[in-house]
Amino acid sequence: MVAPAPTTYAVITGGATSGHVVPALSIIELLVEAGHPRETLVYVGSDRGVETTLVPQTGVACVFLSVDGLQRGMSLAKIKRNLRMLPTMMRATQLATQVLVQHRPRVVVSVGGYVSAPICRAARHLKIPVVTCSYDSKPGMATKMQARYAATVAVAHMPSALRKAQLTGAPVRAELRHLDRGSSRNESRVRLGFNADSKLVVVMGGSLGSAVLNSATESLVAQMDSPSLAGVSILHIAGSRYMDGAQLANEIRRTDGSMMYQRIAYSSNMNDIYAAADLVVARAGASTVAEIATVGIASVLVPWKDAAENHQLTNAKSLSDQGGAVLLEESKLTDDIFVHQIVELLTDDVMRLQIAHIARELGEVHRNCSIASVVEKAAEKVSQ
């Protein structure tokens, strides 16, 4: 008896933070654009990550596993914790195997992160091809392990030390790949509540927020009365854990009622934010760096100094070394340096626009991301 053809085309896995979930959602968009119905795609993520909120909104079938990542390092406490995690990891792999047997996908696509490990282990056991996507300049531990047996490794940067690496560009959401910042700017400003004639700085510290950027931003706001910052507005995406206890009010308006400063926890409306902004200040996660290049906007990147293998610094340099961003290293950051850099970029229109132009040129590979064709080739090998 011939087994029926699988109705699930691909399982996409990875998550816990928006740095993994947003690229996964972008890959789903790319696969749908390539002609694969949303109903044939399944997302597998963590039951405690941001995907539990973000993914169900897309209409894609979701499965959430209970799994934790291993702790890096060889301290006794970390070794004990990792040993305690082994039964949980084994159960997660068993559940992952059940998910794959139930859905019988032609291919598994991993965006990395600890939650991708059980699905990829199960896929290897079931001989389902795995496409691993690595958009960090320095890939994470899960990505390195999966690359050893992956059918293909889709990367955003070359050269790459990963086996079977193929340059595809990073997966970026369709609304950003097709964004025309010039024509959208004024309408986006209105929707966000800022004046069209102000210069808008957007500060964002990632899905978890950044105490360092938040503190520096408060120093910037404290100097908003200075002539060099006249007509400047700030949208501050601070992270939900930093909304309470801040020294500033969530909104500060000018005497004419226009918005000078606004602090919010998080926004999924990055289309309007990138269109409205004149300058972005951000950490240097792979997704953020790829989005900045894709839309072509001037940025100040402050890499998180404690990121694994200092990969955020490498991400930032992929733009800054070519003039497509300004790099401020956290270890050297002071409030005065931060404010000076912001003022310099806001007052020098030529410099700011040149940085944006170079960033956009570097983002062409992301706007033409070819991950969907790489996934299709891996899936075709199974059906042959």
RALIN-V825771 format. One line per field, one symbol per residue. psi: psi as a letter, one per 30 degrees, with the letter a starting at -180 (. if undefined). A space follows every 10 residues. Layout:
# RALIN-V825771
psi->???
This chain:
# RALIN-V825771
psi->kkklkkfkek kkllaelffe eeeeeeeeee eeefgjkefg kkkkakgglf ffeeefffgk kkkkljkllk kllgleeeee eeeffeeeee eeeeeeeeee eefhlfkkkk galfffeeee eeeeeghkkk jkkjfkejll eeeeeffegk ekjklfkklk fkkgkkjflk kkkefeegkj eeffeeeeee efglkfglkk kkkkglfflj eeeeeeeeee efgffkefgk gklkjjjfke fgekgkfllf kkllfgflke kkklelkfhf eeeeefkfkk kllhleeeee eeeefikklj kikjfgkkgh feeeeeffee fggglkkjke fgkleeeeee eeeeeffiee eeeeeeeeee effeeefhkg eeeeeeeeee fef.
